[in-house]
Amino acid sequence: GFNSTQQAAERDGVPSRLVFRTLDADAQSDDAIRRQLDQATFRARQDRSVVLTVRSGLSSVSAVVEWALANRTGQVALAPVSAALLVE
């Protein structure tokens, strides 16, 4: 079935999260990355946390940093995946 690996991890008490989206998977523009981040923020409000991955290229990381600094201090916390694993 869908997400069988995550279901098995949960059954065994192992923390797990699905990756919501991979940013810049197809050399996307900064605007496209920011839209995806906005969508992830909306989803995080529903699910308490969202896991995103991003390629470590300069333009990708720059787009994420610019997005995070744009008056989102009280709305979003960028954190390592391990932090999302602690959210119940």
N, CA, C and O atoms as CSV, one atom per row, in Angstrom:
chain,resi,resn,atom,element,x,y,z
A,1,GLY,N,N,0.809,-1.182,0.000
A,1,GLY,CA,C,0.000,0.000,0.000
A,1,GLY,C,C,0.853,1.246,0.000
A,1,GLY,O,O,2.082,1.184,-0.013
A,2,PHE,N,N,0.180,2.374,0.014
A,2,PHE,CA,C,0.885,3.646,0.043
A,2,PHE,C,C,1.552,3.843,1.400
A,2,PHE,O,O,0.985,3.510,2.441
A,3,ASN,N,N,2.755,4.386,1.370
A,3,ASN,CA,C,3.498,4.726,2.586
A,3,ASN,C,C,3.720,3.514,3.491
A,3,ASN,O,O,3.717,3.650,4.715
A,4,SER,N,N,3.910,2.352,2.913
A,4,SER,CA,C,4.072,1.145,3.727
A,4,SER,C,C,5.308,1.212,4.620
A,4,SER,O,O,5.306,0.656,5.718
A,5,THR,N,N,6.353,1.881,4.166
A,5,THR,CA,C,7.554,2.007,4.994
A,5,THR,C,C,7.262,2.857,6.224
A,5,THR,O,O,7.680,2.514,7.330
A,6,GLN,N,N,6.545,3.966,6.039
A,6,GLN,CA,C,6.202,4.804,7.182
A,6,GLN,C,C,5.256,4.062,8.123
A,6,GLN,O,O,5.395,4.160,9.342
A,7,GLN,N,N,4.320,3.339,7.582
A,7,GLN,CA,C,3.392,2.575,8.424
A,7,GLN,C,C,4.144,1.537,9.256
A,7,GLN,O,O,3.839,1.345,10.433
A,8,ALA,N,N,5.118,0.871,8.653
A,8,ALA,CA,C,5.919,-0.111,9.385
A,8,ALA,C,C,6.736,0.564,10.477
A,8,ALA,O,O,6.856,0.035,11.582
A,9,ALA,N,N,7.298,1.730,10.173
A,9,ALA,CA,C,8.080,2.456,11.183
A,9,ALA,C,C,7.197,2.851,12.358
A,9,ALA,O,O,7.591,2.689,13.513
A,10,GLU,N,N,6.007,3.366,12.071
A,10,GLU,CA,C,5.096,3.755,13.144
A,10,GLU,C,C,4.676,2.550,13.976
A,10,GLU,O,O,4.578,2.637,15.200
A,11,ARG,N,N,4.433,1.443,13.320
A,11,ARG,CA,C,4.044,0.220,14.024
A,11,ARG,C,C,5.139,-0.231,14.994
A,11,ARG,O,O,4.856,-0.759,16.069
A,12,ASP,N,N,6.404,-0.010,14.589
A,12,ASP,CA,C,7.536,-0.413,15.416
A,12,ASP,C,C,8.010,0.688,16.358
A,12,ASP,O,O,9.012,0.523,17.055
A,13,GLY,N,N,7.291,1.812,16.381
A,13,GLY,CA,C,7.643,2.898,17.283
A,13,GLY,C,C,8.825,3.730,16.841
A,13,GLY,O,O,9.442,4.411,17.660
A,14,VAL,N,N,9.153,3.688,15.560
A,14,VAL,CA,C,10.277,4.462,15.027
A,14,VAL,C,C,9.735,5.771,14.459
A,14,VAL,O,O,8.856,5.742,13.597
A,15,PRO,N,N,10.233,6.914,14.916
A,15,PRO,CA,C,9.754,8.193,14.378
A,15,PRO,C,C,10.004,8.278,12.873
A,15,PRO,O,O,11.070,7.897,12.388
A,16,SER,N,N,9.018,8.776,12.148
A,16,SER,CA,C,9.176,8.921,10.699
A,16,SER,C,C,8.273,10.044,10.208
A,16,SER,O,O,7.278,10.376,10.851
A,17,ARG,N,N,8.620,10.616,9.082
A,17,ARG,CA,C,7.829,11.644,8.419
A,17,ARG,C,C,7.987,11.451,6.924
A,17,ARG,O,O,9.039,11.025,6.448
A,18,LEU,N,N,6.942,11.765,6.194
A,18,LEU,CA,C,7.020,11.763,4.740
A,18,LEU,C,C,7.588,13.088,4.269
A,18,LEU,O,O,7.348,14.124,4.888
A,19,VAL,N,N,8.331,13.063,3.189
A,19,VAL,CA,C,8.834,14.290,2.588
A,19,VAL,C,C,7.689,14.902,1.786
A,19,VAL,O,O,7.191,14.295,0.838
A,20,PHE,N,N,7.281,16.095,2.170
A,20,PHE,CA,C,6.175,16.785,1.510
A,20,PHE,C,C,6.553,17.164,0.083
A,20,PHE,O,O,5.763,16.991,-0.845
A,21,ARG,N,N,7.755,17.678,-0.081
A,21,ARG,CA,C,8.173,18.129,-1.403
A,21,ARG,C,C,9.689,18.284,-1.426
A,21,ARG,O,O,10.317,18.567,-0.405
A,22,THR,N,N,10.262,18.093,-2.610
A,22,THR,CA,C,11.670,18.391,-2.836
A,22,THR,C,C,11.742,19.671,-3.637
A,22,THR,O,O,11.275,19.734,-4.774
A,23,LEU,N,N,12.326,20.682,-3.040
A,23,LEU,CA,C,12.442,21.977,-3.705
A,23,LEU,C,C,13.561,21.941,-4.729
A,23,LEU,O,O,14.592,21.303,-4.517
A,24,ASP,N,N,13.352,22.618,-5.818
A,24,ASP,CA,C,14.333,22.750,-6.887
A,24,ASP,C,C,14.709,21.408,-7.495
A,24,ASP,O,O,15.849,21.212,-7.917
A,25,ALA,N,N,13.757,20.484,-7.541
A,25,ALA,CA,C,14.028,19.179,-8.133
A,25,ALA,C,C,14.274,19.291,-9.637
A,25,ALA,O,O,14.996,18.479,-10.215
A,26,ASP,N,N,13.671,20.297,-10.265
A,26,ASP,CA,C,13.792,20.466,-11.717
A,26,ASP,C,C,14.355,21.832,-12.085
A,26,ASP,O,O,13.895,22.453,-13.043
A,27,ALA,N,N,15.333,22.299,-11.343
A,27,ALA,CA,C,15.940,23.613,-11.588
A,27,ALA,C,C,14.878,24.696,-11.712
A,27,ALA,O,O,14.836,25.430,-12.699
A,28,GLN,N,N,14.030,24.786,-10.709
A,28,GLN,CA,C,12.925,25.730,-10.713
A,28,GLN,C,C,13.397,27.150,-10.435
A,28,GLN,O,O,14.484,27.370,-9.900
A,29,SER,N,N,12.567,28.093,-10.804
A,29,SER,CA,C,12.872,29.503,-10.549
A,29,SER,C,C,12.700,29.802,-9.061
A,29,SER,O,O,12.078,29.034,-8.327
A,30,ASP,N,N,13.258,30.923,-8.635
A,30,ASP,CA,C,13.104,31.346,-7.242
A,30,ASP,C,C,11.630,31.538,-6.900
A,30,ASP,O,O,11.200,31.195,-5.799
A,31,ASP,N,N,10.859,32.083,-7.830
A,31,ASP,CA,C,9.427,32.278,-7.590
A,31,ASP,C,C,8.708,30.950,-7.368
A,31,ASP,O,O,7.847,30.847,-6.494
A,32,ALA,N,N,9.057,29.940,-8.153
A,32,ALA,CA,C,8.434,28.620,-7.992
A,32,ALA,C,C,8.788,28.017,-6.634
A,32,ALA,O,O,7.943,27.400,-5.984
A,33,ILE,N,N,10.026,28.194,-6.212
A,33,ILE,CA,C,10.447,27.676,-4.904
A,33,ILE,C,C,9.687,28.386,-3.795
A,33,ILE,O,O,9.234,27.743,-2.847
A,34,ARG,N,N,9.541,29.690,-3.899
A,34,ARG,CA,C,8.799,30.443,-2.882
A,34,ARG,C,C,7.329,30.016,-2.827
A,34,ARG,O,O,6.754,29.921,-1.743
A,35,ARG,N,N,6.724,29.761,-3.978
A,35,ARG,CA,C,5.334,29.269,-3.994
A,35,ARG,C,C,5.226,27.924,-3.291
A,35,ARG,O,O,4.274,27.683,-2.548
A,36,GLN,N,N,6.196,27.050,-3.522
A,36,GLN,CA,C,6.187,25.746,-2.867
A,36,GLN,C,C,6.368,25.889,-1.360
A,36,GLN,O,O,5.766,25.145,-0.585
A,37,LEU,N,N,7.187,26.833,-0.950
A,37,LEU,CA,C,7.363,27.089,0.478
A,37,LEU,C,C,6.073,27.620,1.095
A,37,LEU,O,O,5.727,27.255,2.219
A,38,ASP,N,N,5.367,28.471,0.377
A,38,ASP,CA,C,4.075,28.966,0.863
A,38,ASP,C,C,3.077,27.817,1.007
A,38,ASP,O,O,2.324,27.768,1.980
A,39,GLN,N,N,3.068,26.899,0.046
A,39,GLN,CA,C,2.185,25.736,0.121
A,39,GLN,C,C,2.553,24.856,1.312
A,39,GLN,O,O,1.674,24.339,2.002
A,40,ALA,N,N,3.833,24.690,1.548
A,40,ALA,CA,C,4.292,23.879,2.681
A,40,ALA,C,C,3.898,24.529,4.006
A,40,ALA,O,O,3.556,23.835,4.963
A,41,THR,N,N,3.946,25.857,4.063
A,41,THR,CA,C,3.538,26.573,5.274
A,41,THR,C,C,2.059,26.331,5.557
A,41,THR,O,O,1.665,26.092,6.699
A,42,PHE,N,N,1.251,26.396,4.511
A,42,PHE,CA,C,-0.180,26.119,4.659
A,42,PHE,C,C,-0.396,24.706,5.197
A,42,PHE,O,O,-1.199,24.503,6.108
A,43,ARG,N,N,0.316,23.733,4.639
A,43,ARG,CA,C,0.191,22.342,5.083
A,43,ARG,C,C,0.684,22.175,6.518
A,43,ARG,O,O,0.095,21.418,7.291
A,44,ALA,N,N,1.746,22.867,6.874
A,44,ALA,CA,C,2.290,22.759,8.233
A,44,ALA,C,C,1.298,23.281,9.265
A,44,ALA,O,O,1.248,22.781,10.388
A,45,ARG,N,N,0.513,24.277,8.892
A,45,ARG,CA,C,-0.512,24.766,9.820
A,45,ARG,C,C,-1.543,23.682,10.109
A,45,ARG,O,O,-2.130,23.661,11.191
A,46,GLN,N,N,-1.764,22.801,9.177
A,46,GLN,CA,C,-2.713,21.701,9.358
A,46,GLN,C,C,-2.083,20.520,10.085
A,46,GLN,O,O,-2.712,19.907,10.946
A,47,ASP,N,N,-0.838,20.204,9.736
A,47,ASP,CA,C,-0.185,18.986,10.221
A,47,ASP,C,C,0.872,19.206,11.298
A,47,ASP,O,O,1.493,18.242,11.745
A,48,ARG,N,N,1.091,20.434,11.721
A,48,ARG,CA,C,2.077,20.828,12.728
A,48,ARG,C,C,3.515,20.825,12.235
A,48,ARG,O,O,4.333,21.585,12.753
A,49,SER,N,N,3.847,20.007,11.266
A,49,SER,CA,C,5.199,20.045,10.706
A,49,SER,C,C,5.165,19.495,9.282
A,49,SER,O,O,4.306,18.688,8.926
A,50,VAL,N,N,6.115,19.950,8.491
A,50,VAL,CA,C,6.257,19.496,7.116
A,50,VAL,C,C,7.741,19.310,6.853
A,50,VAL,O,O,8.560,20.130,7.266
A,51,VAL,N,N,8.078,18.243,6.175
A,51,VAL,CA,C,9.474,17.995,5.824
A,51,VAL,C,C,9.660,18.319,4.346
A,51,VAL,O,O,8.966,17.791,3.478
A,52,LEU,N,N,10.613,19.197,4.094
A,52,LEU,CA,C,10.998,19.552,2.735
A,52,LEU,C,C,12.467,19.206,2.566
A,52,LEU,O,O,13.240,19.264,3.522
A,53,THR,N,N,12.840,18.852,1.371
A,53,THR,CA,C,14.260,18.720,1.054
A,53,THR,C,C,14.566,19.746,-0.025
A,53,THR,O,O,13.683,20.139,-0.788
A,54,VAL,N,N,15.799,20.172,-0.084
A,54,VAL,CA,C,16.203,21.153,-1.090
A,54,VAL,C,C,17.606,20.805,-1.566
A,54,VAL,O,O,18.469,20.408,-0.783
A,55,ARG,N,N,17.808,20.961,-2.845
A,55,ARG,CA,C,19.164,20.765,-3.372
A,55,ARG,C,C,20.042,21.876,-2.826
A,55,ARG,O,O,19.570,22.990,-2.598
A,56,SER,N,N,21.273,21.587,-2.623
A,56,SER,CA,C,22.132,22.558,-1.950
A,56,SER,C,C,22.812,23.536,-2.900
A,56,SER,O,O,23.905,24.023,-2.613
A,57,GLY,N,N,22.180,23.822,-4.015
A,57,GLY,CA,C,22.725,24.828,-4.932
A,57,GLY,C,C,22.543,26.226,-4.374
A,57,GLY,O,O,21.643,26.474,-3.571
A,58,LEU,N,N,23.382,27.118,-4.794
A,58,LEU,CA,C,23.362,28.487,-4.284
A,58,LEU,C,C,22.013,29.159,-4.516
A,58,LEU,O,O,21.497,29.817,-3.613
A,59,SER,N,N,21.432,29.010,-5.701
A,59,SER,CA,C,20.162,29.684,-5.982
A,59,SER,C,C,19.029,29.097,-5.148
A,59,SER,O,O,18.149,29.834,-4.704
A,60,SER,N,N,19.037,27.791,-4.929
A,60,SER,CA,C,17.981,27.154,-4.124
A,60,SER,C,C,18.044,27.618,-2.678
A,60,SER,O,O,17.036,28.027,-2.102
A,61,VAL,N,N,19.213,27.552,-2.108
A,61,VAL,CA,C,19.390,27.950,-0.708
A,61,VAL,C,C,19.105,29.438,-0.554
A,61,VAL,O,O,18.493,29.852,0.431
A,62,SER,N,N,19.536,30.233,-1.500
A,62,SER,CA,C,19.279,31.670,-1.463
A,62,SER,C,C,17.776,31.957,-1.471
A,62,SER,O,O,17.305,32.815,-0.725
A,63,ALA,N,N,17.027,31.244,-2.310
A,63,ALA,CA,C,15.570,31.440,-2.377
A,63,ALA,C,C,14.916,31.077,-1.049
A,63,ALA,O,O,14.001,31.770,-0.605
A,64,VAL,N,N,15.365,30.014,-0.416
A,64,VAL,CA,C,14.801,29.602,0.882
A,64,VAL,C,C,15.113,30.643,1.950
A,64,VAL,O,O,14.232,31.011,2.727
A,65,VAL,N,N,16.342,31.119,1.997
A,65,VAL,CA,C,16.735,32.113,3.003
A,65,VAL,C,C,15.958,33.416,2.795
A,65,VAL,O,O,15.449,33.993,3.756
A,66,GLU,N,N,15.866,33.875,1.564
A,66,GLU,CA,C,15.107,35.103,1.293
A,66,GLU,C,C,13.650,34.939,1.708
A,66,GLU,O,O,13.063,35.846,2.296
A,67,TRP,N,N,13.075,33.797,1.405
A,67,TRP,CA,C,11.680,33.530,1.768
A,67,TRP,C,C,11.512,33.535,3.286
A,67,TRP,O,O,10.563,34.119,3.809
A,68,ALA,N,N,12.428,32.889,3.981
A,68,ALA,CA,C,12.344,32.786,5.445
A,68,ALA,C,C,12.489,34.146,6.119
A,68,ALA,O,O,11.884,34.378,7.166
A,69,LEU,N,N,13.264,35.031,5.550
A,69,LEU,CA,C,13.506,36.338,6.148
A,69,LEU,C,C,12.408,37.355,5.833
A,69,LEU,O,O,12.412,38.454,6.388
A,70,ALA,N,N,11.488,37.009,4.967
A,70,ALA,CA,C,10.447,37.948,4.530
A,70,ALA,C,C,9.272,37.960,5.507
A,70,ALA,O,O,8.176,37.506,5.177
A,71,ASN,N,N,9.510,38.483,6.710
A,71,ASN,CA,C,8.452,38.657,7.715
A,71,ASN,C,C,7.748,37.365,8.110
A,71,ASN,O,O,6.539,37.367,8.344
A,72,ARG,N,N,8.473,36.284,8.186
A,72,ARG,CA,C,7.878,35.008,8.577
A,72,ARG,C,C,8.420,34.517,9.917
A,72,ARG,O,O,8.248,33.349,10.264
A,73,THR,N,N,9.052,35.374,10.649
A,73,THR,CA,C,9.692,34.990,11.898
A,73,THR,C,C,8.728,34.298,12.853
A,73,THR,O,O,9.091,33.290,13.459
A,74,GLY,N,N,7.515,34.808,13.000
A,74,GLY,CA,C,6.557,34.213,13.926
A,74,GLY,C,C,5.748,33.079,13.341
A,74,GLY,O,O,4.999,32.421,14.063
A,75,GLN,N,N,5.882,32.835,12.042
A,75,GLN,CA,C,5.061,31.832,11.375
A,75,GLN,C,C,5.788,30.522,11.116
A,75,GLN,O,O,5.185,29.452,11.184
A,76,VAL,N,N,7.070,30.600,10.822
A,76,VAL,CA,C,7.805,29.441,10.328
A,76,VAL,C,C,9.130,29.312,11.064
A,76,VAL,O,O,9.798,30.305,11.353
A,77,ALA,N,N,9.491,28.085,11.357
A,77,ALA,CA,C,10.809,27.814,11.920
A,77,ALA,C,C,11.512,26.813,11.015
A,77,ALA,O,O,11.064,25.676,10.861
A,78,LEU,N,N,12.609,27.245,10.423
A,78,LEU,CA,C,13.409,26.310,9.647
A,78,LEU,C,C,14.210,25.482,10.632
A,78,LEU,O,O,14.875,26.025,11.514
A,79,ALA,N,N,14.148,24.180,10.482
A,79,ALA,CA,C,14.794,23.295,11.448
A,79,ALA,C,C,15.251,22.023,10.739
A,79,ALA,O,O,14.774,21.709,9.648
A,80,PRO,N,N,16.163,21.304,11.352
A,80,PRO,CA,C,16.587,20.034,10.751
A,80,PRO,C,C,15.453,19.002,10.825
A,80,PRO,O,O,14.532,19.135,11.630
A,81,VAL,N,N,15.534,18.008,10.001
A,81,VAL,CA,C,14.516,16.952,9.957
A,81,VAL,C,C,14.329,16.324,11.332
A,81,VAL,O,O,13.214,15.945,11.688
A,82,SER,N,N,15.386,16.210,12.096
A,82,SER,CA,C,15.274,15.586,13.423
A,82,SER,C,C,14.282,16.311,14.304
A,82,SER,O,O,13.643,15.685,15.149
A,83,ALA,N,N,14.132,17.622,14.130
A,83,ALA,CA,C,13.155,18.369,14.923
A,83,ALA,C,C,11.730,17.950,14.549
A,83,ALA,O,O,10.874,17.834,15.426
A,84,ALA,N,N,11.472,17.726,13.280
A,84,ALA,CA,C,10.142,17.285,12.841
A,84,ALA,C,C,9.825,15.897,13.380
A,84,ALA,O,O,8.661,15.567,13.608
A,85,LEU,N,N,10.848,15.092,13.581
A,85,LEU,CA,C,10.614,13.740,14.112
A,85,LEU,C,C,10.173,13.765,15.561
A,85,LEU,O,O,9.578,12.804,16.050
A,86,LEU,N,N,10.460,14.857,16.252
A,86,LEU,CA,C,10.073,14.973,17.664
A,86,LEU,C,C,8.643,15.452,17.854
A,86,LEU,O,O,8.084,15.337,18.945
A,87,VAL,N,N,8.038,15.999,16.771
A,87,VAL,CA,C,6.662,16.523,16.853
A,87,VAL,C,C,5.681,15.359,16.808
A,87,VAL,O,O,5.730,14.516,15.912
A,88,GLU,N,N,4.809,15.333,17.773
A,88,GLU,CA,C,3.797,14.259,17.799
A,88,GLU,C,C,2.508,14.733,17.224
A,88,GLU,O,O,1.543,13.972,17.161
